[in-house]
Amino acid sequence: MTTPANDAHLVQLVRGALGRDPRTRSLPRVNVSSCKLVVTLHGSLTAEQGRAVREVVSGVDGVEGIVCKL
């Protein structure tokens, strides 16, 4: 896995992980941002979809925390 160099790189890694995972690749778009390696997720998803997104994001190397606004 790749360790992010900065927040912009971490956002790319998170988006890539969401696009590759079969549980999340077909979901409505999730807005992803990061500040000091803490990822913030915005979007309109069901509780089950939100859980899947959080699980995928928590598995990305370099994620220090998640703020979920799904």
C-alpha positions as a printed Julia matrix, in Angstrom:
70×3 Matrix{Float64}:
   0.0    0.0    0.0
   0.99   3.62  -0.48
   1.49   6.06   2.37
   0.11   9.5    1.45
   2.52  12.4    1.09
  -0.16  15.0    1.9
  -3.91  15.54   2.14
  -4.42  15.82  -1.63
  -2.68  12.48  -2.13
  -4.75  10.91   0.63
  -7.97  12.07  -1.06
  -6.8   10.36  -4.28
  -6.05   7.15  -2.38
  -9.47   7.19  -0.69
 -11.32   7.85  -3.96
  -9.38   5.03  -5.6
 -10.23   2.62  -2.79
 -13.92   3.52  -3.01
 -13.86   2.98  -6.77
 -12.2   -0.44  -6.5
 -14.25  -1.94  -3.69
 -17.3   -3.87  -4.94
 -19.38  -2.6   -2.0
 -18.84   1.06  -2.86
 -17.98   1.38  -6.56
 -21.6    1.72  -7.72
 -22.78   4.03  -4.92
 -23.77   7.66  -5.49
 -20.79  10.0   -5.45
 -19.25  10.6   -2.03
 -17.45  13.91  -1.58
 -14.08  13.35   0.04
 -11.84  15.95   1.65
  -8.92  15.72   4.04
  -7.24  18.0    6.56
  -4.17  16.82   8.48
  -4.9   13.27   7.23
  -8.39  13.27   8.76
 -10.85  12.39   5.98
 -14.27  14.04   5.83
 -17.02  12.27   3.89
 -20.13  14.07   2.58
 -23.04  12.58   0.68
 -26.51  11.11   0.76
 -26.35   7.39   1.46
 -28.3    4.82   3.44
 -26.92   3.72   6.81
 -25.7    0.45   5.27
 -23.98   2.24   2.4
 -22.37   4.66   4.85
 -21.01   1.76   6.9
 -19.46   0.23   3.79
 -17.86   3.56   2.85
 -16.43   4.01   6.36
 -15.04   0.46   6.33
 -13.29   1.02   3.02
 -11.91   4.42   4.04
 -10.66   3.14   7.39
  -8.61   0.55   5.5
  -6.68   3.16   3.5
  -3.1    3.63   4.71
  -2.52   7.07   6.18
  -6.07   7.81   7.3
  -5.72   9.24  10.81
  -9.45   9.69  11.37
 -12.83   9.93   9.67
 -15.5   12.62   9.98
 -18.67  11.17   8.54
 -21.36  13.52   7.23
 -23.16  10.95   5.13
